[in-house]
Amino acid sequence: MVEDSLSPAVITDGLATRFIGQEVSCYPSLPSTNDVARRRAKAGAKEGTVIVAEEQTAGRGRIKRRWLSPRGSIALSIILYPPLEYLPSLIMVASLAVAGSIEQVTNLKAQIKWPNDVLVNDKKICGILVESDVRGNKVDYAVIGIGINVNLEVSEYPEIAPIATSLSQELGSDVPRLKIVQSLLAQAEKLYLALSAGDSVFEQWRDRLATLGKEVQVSSGEAVHKGIAESVAPDGSLLLRQPDGSLLKIVAGDVTLRR
Ligand code: BTN
């Protein structure tokens, strides 16, 4: 087992960012880092503040799903105050930063599955939940919640075992979580600053999507759509070519590959 404690001092030490991760709070256990981050954002926390938990007891995923984050995983949330037009790009910033950090630290190849999963060897290794409060056309705050399966044996969790994996499982040895966290925070800031410089992260995100060109089934609310995942739009929507030739724009949903 590699020495792997996460504390504000070790995370911030040597982190060459301007604001993301310059203020960090670490907790042994929390219901959800996103809940604490939202409370802290409402109370005016500094932009870039990061909330980390060694484990979550009520981790949340998209569509009110449960997110398992036992010890050995990474659960963190980043507080941002972006302009409204950045909101659709935050998921792109987060998934690119996670995929980049996995590749930088482990050399494993990471792909993004629309809209917000990161995969290694076709299995889910990370989930991202962006939550925001918007009033009129002003974003009060946005929280990017990131959960990564790092050092855990996924087979011990039957509900996720068939579709999920972890970095330690793919590599056959434990991975220093600190390195992943630092790399991910640095890359998230670089991508976020690229947005403020007017650069789009959309093309990079699109090019990493595992989904494009494939036959897929997309569940979106009650509806299930089948077709070819043809492309994505700059607002993050999926463009699905349906069997009747029409192009359907899907804003949110779950994709399954049809082999
Ligand atoms: C998903 O795949 O549906 C998204 C999962 C997001 C999990 C992360 S872990 C840190 C943060 N806190 C939460 O309760 N959820 C997010």
Residues whose N, C-alpha, C, O or C-beta is under 5 A from the ligand:
A	BS01	BTN	S32 T33 N34 A58 G59 R60 G61 R62 W67 A75 L76 G127 I128 L129 G145 I146 G147
